Amino acid sequence: MADQASDPDVLRALADEGNERAWERLADLADARGDLDELEALLDEGCMRAGVHLTRRAVASGDLLRLQRIADAGYDDAARELDRLLARPAEPG
């Protein structure tokens, strides 16, 4: 028997029916694959777990514009991280 808990088609069908855990699992699988397009699509649908993964990646790379986009999509922690990064003293150039 195939592992349906990791089957993206099964998870998508469950998520489309309102199963939040399946939605979060889709985000976790997309993050594990490094699929930023899928994570962004999930965030646009309102999946906050995708926001967690995208925010972590944006902070690690220092991508302020991506943090703003994530915050605009409704993930409040991205806005807090953006504020934190902007509040740091400027490094001498």
C-alpha positions as CSV (number, residue, x, y, z in Angstrom):
1,M,0.0,0.0,0.0
2,A,1.3,3.4,-1.0
3,D,1.9,6.0,1.8
4,Q,-1.0,8.3,1.1
5,A,0.1,10.6,3.9
6,S,2.9,11.7,1.6
7,D,1.0,11.6,-1.6
8,P,0.6,15.2,-2.8
9,D,-2.5,14.4,-4.8
10,V,-4.2,12.9,-1.8
11,L,-3.1,15.7,0.4
12,R,-4.3,18.3,-2.0
13,A,-7.7,16.6,-2.2
14,L,-7.9,16.6,1.6
15,A,-6.8,20.2,1.8
16,D,-9.3,21.2,-0.8
17,E,-12.0,19.7,1.5
18,G,-10.8,21.9,4.4
19,N,-8.4,19.5,6.1
20,E,-5.8,21.9,7.6
21,R,-3.4,19.2,8.7
22,A,-3.2,18.0,5.0
23,W,-2.6,21.6,4.0
24,E,0.3,21.9,6.5
25,R,1.7,18.6,5.3
26,L,1.7,19.9,1.7
27,A,3.7,22.9,2.9
28,D,6.2,20.7,4.8
29,L,6.7,18.5,1.7
30,A,7.2,21.6,-0.5
31,D,9.7,23.0,2.0
32,A,11.6,19.7,2.0
33,R,11.8,19.8,-1.8
34,G,12.8,23.4,-1.7
35,D,9.8,24.3,-3.9
36,L,9.4,28.0,-3.3
37,D,6.7,28.4,-6.0
38,E,4.5,25.8,-4.2
39,L,5.1,27.4,-0.9
40,E,4.1,30.8,-2.2
41,A,1.0,29.3,-3.8
42,L,0.1,27.7,-0.5
43,L,0.6,31.0,1.3
44,D,-1.6,32.7,-1.2
45,E,-4.3,30.2,-0.4
46,G,-3.9,31.1,3.3
47,C,-1.6,28.3,4.5
48,M,0.3,29.8,7.4
49,R,2.7,26.8,7.6
50,A,3.9,27.9,4.2
51,G,4.5,31.4,5.7
52,V,6.6,29.8,8.5
53,H,8.9,28.1,5.9
54,L,9.1,31.1,3.6
55,T,9.9,33.4,6.5
56,R,12.6,31.2,7.8
57,R,14.2,31.0,4.3
58,A,13.8,34.8,3.8
59,V,15.4,35.6,7.1
60,A,18.3,33.3,6.4
61,S,19.0,34.9,3.1
62,G,18.3,38.5,4.3
63,D,15.6,38.9,1.6
64,L,13.6,41.9,2.9
65,L,11.4,42.2,-0.2
66,R,10.3,38.6,0.2
67,L,9.6,39.2,3.9
68,Q,7.4,42.1,2.9
69,R,5.5,40.0,0.4
70,I,5.0,37.2,3.0
71,A,3.8,39.8,5.5
72,D,1.4,41.2,2.9
73,A,0.0,37.7,2.4
74,G,-1.0,37.7,6.0
75,Y,1.8,36.0,7.9
76,D,2.4,38.4,10.8
77,D,5.7,36.8,12.0
78,A,7.2,37.9,8.6
79,A,6.3,41.5,9.4
80,R,7.9,41.1,12.9
81,E,11.1,39.7,11.3
82,L,11.2,42.4,8.7
83,D,10.9,45.1,11.5
84,R,13.6,43.4,13.5
85,L,16.0,43.3,10.5
86,L,15.2,46.9,9.6
87,A,15.8,48.0,13.2
88,R,19.4,46.7,13.3
89,P,22.0,49.4,13.0
90,A,23.4,49.8,9.5
91,E,26.7,48.2,8.8
92,P,29.4,50.5,7.6
93,G,29.8,50.2,3.8
